Amino acid sequence: MHEHTSHIVSIELIQFKNFSQAAFVFAPDMNLIVGPNGTGKTNLLDAVHYLSMTKSYFHATDQPVVQYGKDGFRLEGRWHQRQADYQMVCVVKEGMKKEFRVNDVPYTRLAMHIGRFPVVMIAPDDVLLITGASEERRKWLDSLLSQLSADYLQHLIAYQKILSQRNQLLRQWTERPSSQVHDLLDAYDQQWIPHAEAIFQYRQQICQQLIPLTLQFYTHLSGNKEQIQLQYQSQLLEKSMQTWLSHVRKQDLQAGRSTVGIHKDELQFLLNGYPVKIHGSQGQKKSFLLALKLAQHQLLFRQKGITPVLMLDDIFEKLDPKRIQLLLSLIRLEGFGQVLITDTDAERLIAYIPLRHSHHQIISLPQATPGK
C-alpha cells in the first residue's frame, strides 16, 4: 500500500478565510472534521485544495479567500508521498506575484505544480456539474486532465488564448468589415488547429476510461437498479477541425464569434435513455455526481499510481441514509487512500463509519485562535 500513498500530514493557515491562524494534523486515512456551521470546515478543505491545485475550489480569484480586512494569506503544508515528505509554502500578498514553493524550491510556473499532489473534492454545489450549463462539465474535464497531463494544460491555455483573439477579430470585422480578415483568420486557424486536435484526442481517451468507471460506481450507488449512460459529444467526432473551419467561415463572420471548436464539447448524462438533467430525481443526480467524482479519483489513482486525497464537504445534508451508506462502503475499500469528511454532527458520522479504521481521527472546530 505504501508505495501508493499520497496524503496531507499537516497544514497551517494564516489569514485564510475565517482562520487568523490555525494548524491541523491529519491521519493518513479517515479524517472526520466536525463543528457547527460557520466554523470553517469547508475553508479547511479549500486550503488543502489550494495546496494541491494552487487555487481555491470555490473561487476563481484569490481575493475571496483572504481574511476580511487583510492584504494576503499564507498556507503551509506537509504532504507525504511514496515514503518522502514534501514541505509546501504558499504566500499570496496584494500587489505581489503569488509565491509557491515545495521543499524551498519556487516554481517558475504555477502550472508545474498541478497534478503532483492530486485531490478530488465533492461539495454540495457540485450538482451543477449535472444540472448546469455545458461549460461546467468542460471545466471539470479540463481540471481532471490538467492533473493528469501538463501537456494538456499547455494546449488548453494556448487554445483559449487564440479563441479569444479570434473572437475579437470577428467582432471587429462585424463593426468594420475589411478584406484582410481572411488572411488574419487563416493565420490564427493554422495555429489553432493543432491545439484543438490535441485537446480532442486527450478528452476522447479520458472519456473511454471514465465512462465504464462511472457506470460501475453508479450501479453500486443505486443498488443495481438503473441504466445510465455517459456520452462525450464533440463536433470533432464528425469532421476534423480543419474541415469545420473551412465550412463555417462565413457563419463565423456573420455571428461575430467562433461557432465551432472544442469549446463546444459536451458530456451528456442519460438515465434510461433520458437526460438526467431534466428527468433525474435529486437522488439520481447526486448519485451521478458521486459516481463521476469517484471515477475521477480512481482514474487519477490508476494513471499516477498514487491515491488522490478525497474530500467530501457536507454531503450528508443532501443525501438520503441509504446512499450515504453505499458511498461510505465504497470509500472504505482499499484504494481510496486519505479521506477528509466534514459534517456538523460527529455522532452521525461515527454511526455511519464502522470504526475498524484504526487511524480515523476527529478534528473538532472551532479550533481557530482569534486574531491578535
TORFILO-502420 format. One record per residue: residue in three letters; x, y, z of N, C-alpha, C in turn. Coordinates in steps of 0.05 Angstrom, whole numbers, padded with zeros to 5 digits, always signed. Example, Ala and Ser with C-alpha at 12.3 -4.5 7.8 and 13.67 -1.06 7.14 Angstrom:
2
Ala+00264-00114+00156+00246-00090+00156+00264-00066+00156 Ser+00257-00045+00142+00273-00021+00143+00258+00001+00157 
END
This chain:
372
Met+00017-00024+00000+00000+00000+00000+00017+00025+00000 His+00041+00024+00014+00055+00049+00019+00066+00063-00006 Glu+00072+00047-00026+00083+00060-00050+00061+00076-00064 His+00035+00071-00057+00013+00086-00069+00004+00110-00053 Thr+00015+00113-00028+00004+00134-00012+00012+00162-00020 Ser-00007+00179-00018-00002+00208-00021-00023+00220-00002 His-00013+00232+00019-00033+00245+00037-00021+00269+00051 Ile-00040+00287+00058-00031+00311+00072-00028+00305+00102 Val-00005+00312+00113+00002+00306+00140-00007+00328+00159 Ser-00002+00353+00151-00010+00376+00168-00012+00401+00151 Ile-00026+00421+00162-00030+00446+00148-00031+00469+00168 Glu-00020+00491+00160-00023+00515+00177-00034+00537+00159 Leu-00055+00551+00170-00068+00572+00155-00065+00598+00169 Ile-00057+00619+00154-00055+00646+00166-00070+00665+00148 Gln-00090+00678+00160-00107+00698+00146-00121+00686+00122 Phe-00128+00660+00124-00142+00647+00102-00172+00645+00110 Lys-00189+00658+00095-00218+00659+00102-00222+00666+00131 Asn-00236+00648+00146-00242+00656+00174-00219+00649+00194 Phe-00197+00638+00184-00175+00630+00202-00154+00652+00204 Ser-00151+00664+00228-00129+00683+00232-00103+00667+00232 Gln-00103+00646+00249-00080+00628+00249-00090+00602+00261 Ala-00085+00580+00247-00094+00554+00257-00077+00533+00245 Ala-00073+00510+00259-00057+00488+00249-00072+00462+00254 Phe-00071+00444+00235-00085+00418+00237-00066+00396+00229 Val-00070+00373+00241-00055+00349+00234-00075+00328+00226 Phe-00069+00313+00204-00088+00294+00193-00078+00265+00196 Ala-00097+00247+00199-00090+00218+00198-00087+00210+00169 Pro-00071+00189+00164-00067+00181+00136-00091+00169+00122 Asp-00112+00160+00137-00136+00151+00123-00161+00167+00129 Met-00176+00161+00149-00202+00174+00152-00201+00197+00172 Asn-00209+00221+00163-00210+00245+00180-00238+00257+00180 Leu-00250+00259+00204-00276+00270+00206-00274+00298+00218 Ile-00282+00318+00202-00279+00345+00210-00306+00355+00218 Val-00310+00361+00244-00337+00367+00254-00337+00394+00268 Gly-00361+00406+00269-00364+00431+00282-00389+00445+00272 Pro-00400+00465+00286-00424+00479+00277-00419+00493+00251 Asn-00440+00500+00237-00437+00515+00212-00423+00542+00218 Gly-00407+00551+00198-00394+00577+00202-00367+00575+00216 Thr-00358+00551+00224-00333+00550+00238-00309+00546+00219 Gly-00315+00541+00194-00293+00539+00174-00286+00512+00164 Lys-00304+00492+00167-00298+00465+00158-00292+00465+00128 Thr-00310+00478+00113-00306+00480+00084-00280+00494+00077 Asn-00274+00516+00092-00250+00531+00087-00225+00515+00091 Leu-00226+00497+00110-00203+00479+00115-00198+00461+00091 Leu-00220+00449+00081-00217+00433+00057-00207+00449+00033 Asp-00217+00474+00031-00209+00491+00009-00179+00497+00010 Ala-00168+00500+00035-00140+00505+00038-00123+00481+00028 Val-00133+00457+00034-00119+00433+00024-00120+00433-00006 His-00143+00439-00017-00146+00441-00046-00126+00462-00058 Tyr-00124+00484-00044-00106+00505-00053-00077+00495-00055 Leu-00069+00480-00035-00041+00470-00035-00037+00450-00058 Ser-00059+00437-00066-00056+00417-00088-00058+00431-00116 Met-00077+00449-00119-00083+00460-00145-00075+00489-00149 Thr-00062+00501-00129-00053+00529-00130-00076+00549-00133 Lys-00100+00539-00127-00123+00558-00127-00146+00546-00110 Ser-00165+00564-00104-00188+00556-00088-00207+00539-00105 Tyr-00221+00521-00091-00240+00504-00106-00265+00520-00112 Phe-00271+00540-00094-00297+00553-00096-00296+00581-00109 His-00272+00592-00112-00270+00619-00123-00249+00620-00145 Ala-00256+00636-00166-00238+00638-00189-00214+00655-00183 Thr-00217+00674-00164-00194+00692-00157-00186+00688-00128 Asp-00164+00700-00120-00154+00697-00093-00168+00716-00073 Gln-00178+00738-00082-00189+00758-00064-00209+00746-00043 Pro-00229+00730-00051-00248+00720-00032-00236+00701-00010 Val-00212+00690-00015-00202+00672+00006-00184+00686+00026 Val-00178+00712+00021-00162+00727+00040-00180+00736+00063 Gln-00170+00733+00088-00187+00740+00111-00195+00769+00108 Tyr-00220+00774+00116-00232+00801+00113-00214+00822+00126 Gly-00208+00844+00111-00193+00866+00122-00163+00862+00121 Lys-00153+00838+00112-00125+00833+00110-00116+00836+00080 Asp-00089+00837+00076-00080+00841+00048-00066+00816+00037 Gly-00070+00793+00049-00058+00769+00038-00061+00745+00057 Phe-00052+00722+00049-00053+00698+00066-00029+00681+00062 Arg-00025+00662+00080-00003+00643+00078-00013+00616+00085 Leu-00005+00596+00069-00012+00568+00075+00014+00552+00076 Glu+00016+00535+00095+00040+00518+00097+00030+00489+00101 Gly+00041+00470+00086+00032+00443+00089+00054+00423+00087 Arg+00049+00400+00100+00067+00377+00096+00052+00355+00082 Trp+00063+00345+00061+00050+00324+00045+00068+00300+00045 His+00057+00276+00048+00074+00252+00048+00067+00237+00022 Gln+00087+00229+00007+00082+00215-00017+00104+00195-00023 Arg+00096+00170-00027+00115+00148-00033+00140+00150-00015 Gln+00135+00150+00011+00156+00149+00031+00174+00174+00032 Ala+00165+00196+00020+00181+00221+00022+00162+00243+00032 Asp+00174+00262+00046+00159+00285+00056+00164+00310+00039 Tyr+00143+00325+00035+00145+00350+00019+00134+00373+00036 Gln+00149+00394+00037+00140+00417+00052+00131+00438+00031 Met+00106+00448+00034+00096+00467+00015+00090+00493+00029 Val+00097+00515+00015+00090+00542+00026+00078+00558+00003 Cys+00055+00570+00010+00043+00588-00010+00038+00615+00003 Val+00047+00636-00009+00043+00663+00001+00029+00680-00020 Val+00006+00691-00013-00007+00709-00031-00009+00737-00018 Lys+00002+00757-00031+00001+00784-00020-00008+00803-00041 Glu-00025+00821-00034-00036+00840-00053-00014+00855-00068 Gly-00016+00856-00094+00003+00871-00110+00029+00856-00115 Met+00031+00831-00105+00056+00816-00109+00049+00790-00124 Lys+00069+00779-00137+00065+00754-00151+00062+00732-00130 Lys+00044+00713-00136+00039+00691-00117+00064+00674-00114 Glu+00071+00668-00089+00095+00651-00084+00086+00623-00078 Phe+00099+00604-00090+00092+00576-00085+00118+00560-00085 Arg+00124+00548-00062+00149+00532-00061+00144+00504-00050 Val+00159+00485-00061+00158+00458-00050+00187+00451-00042 Asn+00191+00444-00017+00218+00439-00006+00237+00462-00012 Asp+00226+00486-00008+00242+00511-00012+00248+00517-00041 Val+00238+00501-00060+00244+00507-00088+00219+00521-00100 Pro+00222+00547-00109+00199+00561-00121+00194+00551-00149 Tyr+00169+00553-00158+00162+00546-00185+00166+00570-00203 Thr+00175+00565-00228+00175+00587-00247+00147+00590-00259 Arg+00132+00568-00261+00104+00570-00270+00087+00553-00251 Leu+00066+00565-00241+00048+00550-00222+00037+00525-00235 Ala+00033+00525-00261+00021+00502-00274+00038+00477-00270 Met+00064+00480-00264+00081+00457-00260+00074+00442-00235 His+00060+00455-00216+00053+00441-00191+00028+00424-00194 Ile+00011+00431-00213-00015+00418-00215-00012+00388-00222 Gly-00024+00371-00207-00022+00342-00213-00001+00328-00196 Arg+00016+00342-00183+00037+00329-00167+00025+00317-00141 Phe+00006+00331-00130-00007+00323-00105-00037+00323-00109 Pro-00047+00303-00122-00075+00305-00131-00096+00303-00109 Val-00118+00317-00113-00141+00316-00095-00166+00314-00111 Val-00187+00304-00099-00214+00304-00111-00233+00315-00090 Met-00247+00336-00096-00266+00348-00077-00295+00343-00086 Ile-00312+00336-00067-00341+00334-00073-00355+00353-00054 Ala-00369+00373-00065-00383+00393-00049-00412+00396-00058 Pro-00429+00406-00040-00458+00406-00047-00465+00419-00073 Asp-00452+00442-00080-00459+00456-00104-00449+00442-00129 Asp-00433+00421-00126-00423+00407-00149-00445+00394-00166 Val-00469+00393-00155-00491+00381-00170-00496+00397-00196 Leu-00485+00422-00197-00486+00438-00221-00472+00425-00244 Leu-00454+00407-00237-00439+00392-00258-00459+00375-00274 Ile-00480+00367-00260-00501+00350-00274-00523+00368-00285 Thr-00531+00389-00270-00555+00405-00278-00548+00431-00292 Gly-00522+00439-00290-00515+00465-00302-00509+00465-00331 Ala-00498+00487-00341-00491+00490-00369-00467+00473-00377 Ser-00463+00469-00403-00442+00451-00412-00414+00460-00403 Glu-00412+00486-00399-00386+00498-00391-00376+00485-00364 Glu-00395+00479-00346-00388+00467-00320-00375+00440-00325 Arg-00386+00425-00344-00375+00398-00349-00348+00399-00363 Arg-00345+00419-00381-00318+00422-00394-00297+00431-00373 Lys-00305+00449-00356-00286+00458-00335-00277+00435-00318 Trp-00296+00417-00311-00289+00394-00295-00270+00375-00309 Leu-00276+00370-00335-00260+00353-00351-00231+00365-00354 Asp-00230+00391-00358-00205+00405-00360-00188+00402-00335 Ser-00202+00405-00312-00188+00403-00287-00177+00375-00283 Leu-00192+00355-00290-00183+00327-00287-00159+00322-00306 Leu-00162+00330-00331-00140+00326-00350-00115+00342-00343 Ser-00119+00365-00331-00095+00381-00324-00079+00368-00301 Gln-00094+00353-00284-00079+00338-00263-00065+00314-00274 Leu-00074+00305-00297-00061+00281-00309-00039+00288-00329 Ser-00041+00312-00341-00022+00318-00362-00015+00348-00364 Ala+00010+00354-00359+00019+00382-00362+00017+00391-00391 Asp+00020+00372-00409+00018+00377-00437-00010+00387-00445 Tyr-00030+00374-00433-00058+00381-00438-00062+00410-00429 Leu-00053+00417-00406-00057+00444-00395-00045+00465-00414 Gln-00021+00459-00425-00008+00478-00443-00025+00482-00469 His-00035+00460-00479-00053+00461-00503-00078+00478-00497 Leu-00089+00473-00474-00114+00487-00466-00110+00517-00464 Ile-00088+00525-00451-00082+00553-00447-00078+00566-00475 Ala-00063+00553-00492-00058+00563-00519-00084+00565-00535 Tyr-00101+00544-00533-00126+00544-00548-00144+00567-00540 Gln-00146+00571-00513-00164+00592-00503-00154+00620-00511 Lys-00128+00623-00511-00116+00649-00519-00123+00655-00548 Ile-00119+00636-00566-00125+00640-00594-00155+00644-00598 Leu-00171+00629-00583-00200+00632-00585-00208+00661-00580 Ser-00197+00672-00558-00206+00699-00551-00196+00720-00572 Gln-00172+00715-00583-00161+00733-00603-00178+00731-00629 Arg-00185+00707-00635-00201+00702-00659-00229+00715-00657 Asn-00241+00712-00633-00267+00724-00628-00266+00754-00630 Gln-00244+00765-00620-00241+00794-00620-00240+00804-00649 Leu-00224+00789-00665-00222+00796-00693-00249+00795-00708 Leu-00264+00774-00702-00291+00770-00714-00310+00792-00706 Arg-00308+00800-00681-00325+00822-00671-00318+00848-00685 Gln-00292+00853-00687-00283+00878-00700-00293+00879-00729 Trp-00292+00855-00742-00300+00854-00770-00329+00861-00774 Thr-00347+00852-00755-00375+00859-00757-00379+00889-00755 Glu-00362+00903-00740-00364+00932-00738-00351+00946-00762 Arg-00328+00936-00770-00313+00949-00793-00303+00927-00811 Pro-00319+00918-00830-00310+00897-00848-00285+00905-00864 Ser-00266+00887-00868-00243+00892-00885-00235+00866-00898 Ser-00223+00868-00921-00216+00844-00936-00193+00828-00924 Gln-00178+00842-00907-00155+00829-00894-00163+00807-00875 Val-00188+00807-00867-00196+00788-00846-00190+00759-00852 His-00192+00752-00878-00187+00724-00886-00158+00715-00881 Asp-00139+00733-00888-00111+00726-00883-00106+00723-00853 Leu-00117+00741-00837-00113+00740-00808-00125+00715-00797 Leu-00150+00708-00806-00163+00684-00796-00147+00659-00804 Asp-00137+00659-00829-00120+00636-00837-00097+00632-00818 Ala-00084+00654-00811-00061+00653-00793-00068+00642-00766 Tyr-00091+00652-00755-00100+00643-00729-00107+00613-00730 Asp-00122+00606-00751-00131+00578-00753-00109+00558-00755 Gln-00088+00566-00769-00065+00548-00772-00052+00542-00744 Gln-00051+00562-00727-00040+00558-00700-00060+00543-00683 Trp-00086+00548-00688-00107+00538-00670-00112+00508-00673 Ile-00112+00499-00698-00119+00471-00705-00104+00450-00689 Pro-00077+00452-00688-00063+00431-00673-00071+00429-00643 His-00076+00452-00631-00085+00452-00603-00112+00439-00600 Ala-00130+00446-00618-00157+00435-00617-00156+00404-00620 Glu-00141+00395-00640-00139+00366-00645-00127+00352-00621 Ala-00106+00363-00609-00093+00351-00586-00112+00348-00563 Ile-00127+00370-00557-00146+00370-00535-00168+00349-00539 Phe-00177+00348-00564-00198+00329-00571-00188+00300-00567 Gln-00163+00295-00575-00152+00268-00570-00152+00261-00540 Tyr-00142+00279-00525-00140+00275-00496-00168+00270-00484 Arg-00187+00286-00491-00214+00284-00480-00227+00258-00488 Gln-00222+00250-00513-00234+00225-00523-00222+00201-00507 Gln-00196+00201-00504-00182+00179-00490-00192+00177-00461 Ile-00194+00201-00447-00201+00200-00419-00230+00191-00416 Cys-00247+00199-00435-00275+00190-00432-00279+00160-00436 Gln-00261+00149-00453-00262+00120-00457-00257+00105-00430 Gln-00241+00117-00413-00236+00104-00387-00256+00113-00366 Leu-00264+00138-00368-00281+00150-00348-00309+00137-00348 Ile-00319+00132-00373-00346+00123-00376-00351+00096-00362 Pro-00336+00075-00367-00341+00050-00353-00338+00052-00323 Leu-00319+00068-00313-00316+00071-00284-00340+00084-00272 Thr-00350+00105-00285-00373+00120-00274-00397+00101-00273 Leu-00401+00085-00294-00424+00067-00295-00422+00046-00272 Gln-00397+00037-00268-00393+00017-00247-00400+00029-00219 Phe-00391+00053-00213-00397+00066-00187-00426+00072-00185 Tyr-00439+00081-00207-00467+00088-00205-00483+00063-00199 Thr-00477+00041-00212-00491+00016-00207-00490+00009-00178 His-00466+00013-00166-00463+00007-00137-00480+00026-00120 Leu-00479+00052-00127-00493+00072-00110-00524+00070-00113 Ser-00533+00060-00136-00562+00059-00140-00573+00032-00132 Gly-00556+00015-00122-00565-00012-00115-00573-00028-00140 Asn-00558-00025-00162-00562-00041-00187-00588-00036-00201 Lys-00602-00014-00196-00629-00012-00207-00631+00002-00233 Glu-00613+00019-00240-00618+00037-00262-00597+00035-00284 Gln-00605+00041-00308-00587+00041-00331-00579+00070-00337 Ile-00552+00075-00335-00544+00102-00342-00524+00100-00365 Gln-00522+00124-00378-00503+00126-00400-00489+00153-00397 Leu-00464+00153-00406-00449+00178-00406-00437+00180-00434 Gln-00441+00202-00447-00431+00205-00474-00414+00230-00477 Tyr-00392+00227-00491-00376+00251-00498-00384+00260-00525 Gln-00392+00285-00527-00402+00297-00552-00383+00319-00561 Ser-00374+00317-00586-00356+00338-00597-00361+00340-00627 Gln-00359+00365-00636-00361+00369-00665-00339+00354-00680 Leu-00316+00351-00666-00293+00338-00679-00297+00308-00682 Leu-00318+00297-00671-00324+00269-00676-00334+00265-00704 Glu-00346+00287-00715-00358+00286-00742-00337+00291-00764 Lys-00323+00314-00761-00302+00321-00780-00279+00335-00766 Ser-00256+00337-00780-00233+00349-00768-00237+00379-00765 Met-00221+00391-00747-00223+00419-00742-00218+00435-00768 Gln-00198+00425-00783-00191+00438-00808-00216+00440-00827 Thr-00230+00417-00830-00253+00416-00848-00275+00435-00837 Trp-00280+00433-00811-00301+00451-00799-00295+00480-00805 Leu-00270+00488-00800-00264+00517-00803-00268+00527-00831 Ser-00261+00509-00851-00265+00518-00878-00295+00520-00885 His-00311+00503-00871-00340+00504-00877-00355+00527-00864 Val-00345+00535-00840-00362+00554-00825-00351+00583-00825 Arg-00332+00589-00841-00320+00616-00840-00341+00638-00844 Lys-00359+00634-00864-00379+00654-00869-00397+00657-00844 Gln-00404+00635-00833-00421+00634-00809-00407+00649-00786 Asp-00381+00644-00782-00366+00657-00761-00366+00687-00764 Leu-00363+00696-00789-00362+00725-00795-00389+00737-00789 Gln-00410+00723-00797-00437+00734-00792-00443+00735-00762 Ala-00435+00714-00748-00441+00712-00719-00423+00730-00702 Gly-00400+00736-00713-00381+00753-00698-00367+00737-00676 Arg-00367+00710-00678-00353+00693-00659-00347+00666-00671 Ser-00330+00651-00657-00322+00624-00667-00344+00604-00661 Thr-00357+00593-00681-00380+00576-00676-00373+00546-00674 Val-00349+00538-00681-00341+00510-00678-00315+00508-00663 Gly-00311+00485-00650-00286+00480-00636-00291+00464-00611 Ile-00270+00457-00597-00273+00440-00573-00285+00456-00549 His-00289+00482-00553-00302+00498-00532-00332+00494-00533 Lys-00341+00477-00552-00369+00469-00554-00374+00441-00544 Asp-00354+00427-00536-00356+00399-00528-00376+00396-00505 Glu-00387+00372-00502-00407+00368-00481-00405+00339-00471 Leu-00411+00336-00445-00414+00309-00433-00444+00306-00428 Gln-00456+00285-00439-00484+00281-00436-00490+00258-00417 Phe-00506+00263-00396-00513+00243-00376-00541+00233-00381 Leu-00544+00207-00386-00571+00197-00392-00579+00175-00372 Leu-00604+00175-00365-00615+00155-00347-00638+00142-00361 Asn-00637+00116-00365-00657+00101-00380-00663+00116-00407 Gly-00642+00127-00419-00645+00140-00445-00652+00169-00444 Tyr-00659+00180-00421-00667+00208-00419-00646+00225-00405 Pro-00643+00251-00412-00624+00268-00398-00629+00269-00368 Val-00610+00263-00352-00612+00264-00323-00619+00292-00314 Lys-00607+00311-00328-00610+00339-00322-00640+00347-00319 Ile-00656+00335-00337-00685+00343-00338-00702+00322-00323 His-00695+00296-00327-00713+00275-00318-00704+00262-00292 Gly-00679+00267-00283-00670+00253-00259-00681+00265-00233 Ser-00685+00248-00213-00693+00257-00186-00668+00270-00173 Gln-00673+00284-00151-00650+00295-00135-00630+00273-00129 Gly-00640+00251-00119-00623+00229-00111-00607+00217-00134 Gln-00619+00215-00157-00606+00205-00181-00584+00224-00190 Lys-00590+00250-00189-00570+00270-00198-00546+00268-00179 Lys-00551+00265-00153-00529+00264-00134-00513+00238-00137 Ser-00527+00216-00142-00512+00191-00147-00495+00193-00172 Phe-00505+00206-00192-00489+00210-00217-00464+00227-00210 Leu-00469+00248-00195-00446+00265-00188-00425+00249-00172 Leu-00434+00234-00152-00415+00219-00136-00401+00198-00153 Ala-00415+00185-00171-00403+00164-00188-00381+00177-00205 Leu-00387+00200-00215-00368+00214-00233-00343+00222-00217 Lys-00347+00232-00193-00324+00241-00177-00307+00217-00167 Leu-00321+00195-00160-00306+00171-00152-00290+00160-00175 Ala-00302+00162-00199-00289+00153-00223-00264+00170-00228 Gln-00267+00196-00224-00245+00215-00227-00222+00207-00208 His-00230+00200-00183-00210+00192-00163-00195+00167-00172 Gln-00209+00147-00181-00197+00122-00188-00180+00124-00213 Leu-00189+00142-00231-00174+00147-00256-00147+00160-00250 Leu-00147+00179-00232-00122+00192-00224-00104+00172-00210 Phe-00116+00155-00194-00101+00134-00180-00087+00115-00200 Arg-00103+00106-00219-00092+00087-00239-00070+00100-00256 Gln-00074+00125-00264-00055+00137-00282-00030+00146-00268 Lys-00033+00155-00243-00010+00166-00228+00003+00146-00210 Gly-00012+00125-00203-00001+00105-00184+00000+00115-00155 Ile-00014+00138-00150-00016+00147-00122-00045+00155-00117 Thr-00054+00152-00092-00082+00158-00086-00086+00188-00081 Pro-00105+00200-00096-00112+00228-00091-00125+00230-00063 Val-00122+00253-00050-00137+00257-00025-00166+00262-00033 Leu-00184+00248-00020-00213+00251-00026-00226+00268-00005 Met-00239+00290-00013-00251+00308+00006-00281+00310+00001 Leu-00297+00304+00022-00326+00304+00020-00336+00327+00038 Asp-00347+00347+00025-00357+00370+00041-00387+00369+00045 Asp-00395+00365+00070-00423+00369+00077-00442+00352+00060 Ile-00434+00328+00052-00451+00312+00034-00475+00301+00048 Phe-00474+00299+00075-00496+00286+00089-00522+00303+00088 Glu-00518+00329+00086-00542+00347+00086-00559+00340+00061 Lys-00546+00330+00040-00560+00329+00015-00566+00300+00006 Leu-00559+00280+00022-00562+00253+00014-00580+00237+00033 Asp-00594+00217+00022-00610+00200+00040-00592+00179+00052 Pro-00600+00168+00076-00583+00149+00091-00573+00126+00074 Lys-00591+00115+00057-00583+00092+00041-00559+00098+00023 Arg-00560+00121+00010-00538+00129-00008-00512+00135+00007 Ile-00516+00147+00031-00492+00153+00047-00478+00126+00055 Gln-00494+00107+00062-00483+00081+00070-00468+00068+00046 Leu-00481+00069+00023-00468+00057-00001-00443+00072-00008 Leu-00443+00099-00006-00420+00115-00012-00397+00108+00007 Leu-00403+00107+00033-00382+00102+00052-00371+00074+00050 Ser-00389+00055+00043-00379+00028+00040-00360+00026+00016 Leu-00365+00042-00004-00346+00043-00027-00319+00055-00019 Ile-00321+00077-00004-00297+00092+00003-00279+00076+00023 Arg-00292+00058+00038-00276+00043+00057-00259+00021+00044 Leu-00265+00016+00019-00249-00004+00005-00220+00006+00001 Glu-00202-00012-00001-00174-00004-00007-00174+00012-00033 Gly-00154+00029-00034-00151+00044-00059-00164+00071-00059 Phe-00176+00079-00036-00186+00106-00035-00167+00124-00019 Gly-00148+00113-00005-00128+00129+00008-00140+00147+00030 Gln-00129+00172+00032-00137+00190+00053-00164+00203+00046 Val-00181+00205+00066-00208+00217+00063-00212+00238+00084 Leu-00222+00261+00076-00229+00283+00094-00259+00288+00091 Ile-00274+00284+00112-00303+00288+00111-00312+00310+00130 Thr-00328+00329+00122-00339+00348+00141-00368+00343+00147 Asp-00376+00349+00172-00404+00346+00180-00408+00363+00205 Thr-00433+00371+00209-00439+00386+00234-00442+00367+00258 Asp-00446+00342+00252-00454+00323+00273-00435+00299+00275 Ala-00418+00299+00295-00398+00278+00298-00412+00251+00302 Glu-00433+00250+00318-00447+00225+00324-00456+00212+00298 Arg-00468+00228+00281-00479+00217+00256-00457+00205+00239 Leu-00435+00219+00237-00412+00208+00222-00403+00182+00233 Ile-00399+00181+00259-00389+00157+00271-00408+00133+00268 Ala-00434+00140+00269-00454+00119+00265-00451+00106+00237 Tyr-00443+00122+00218-00442+00112+00190-00415+00098+00184 Ile-00395+00105+00199-00369+00094+00192-00361+00072+00212 Pro-00362+00047+00204-00354+00026+00222-00324+00031+00229 Leu-00319+00034+00255-00292+00044+00262-00272+00021+00264 Arg-00271+00005+00244-00248-00013+00243-00225+00002+00230 His-00231+00028+00225-00210+00046+00217-00193+00053+00241 Ser-00170+00039+00244-00154+00044+00268-00144+00073+00268 His-00140+00085+00244-00127+00111+00243-00147+00134+00240 His-00173+00128+00242-00192+00150+00237-00188+00171+00260 Gln-00192+00196+00253-00190+00215+00274-00211+00237+00271 Ile-00218+00249+00293-00238+00271+00293-00224+00297+00297 Ile-00229+00316+00279-00218+00343+00282-00242+00361+00289 Ser-00242+00373+00313-00265+00389+00320-00259+00419+00317 Leu-00277+00433+00303-00276+00462+00301-00297+00473+00320 Pro-00296+00498+00330-00275+00517+00323-00249+00512+00338 Gln-00228+00513+00323-00202+00509+00334-00185+00532+00327 Ala-00197+00551+00312-00181+00574+00303-00177+00593+00327 Thr-00152+00603+00329-00148+00623+00350-00155+00650+00340 Pro-00168+00667+00356-00176+00693+00347-00152+00710+00340 Gly-00155+00728+00320-00132+00745+00312-00122+00762+00335 Lys-00096+00765+00336-00085+00781+00358-00086+00810+00350 
END
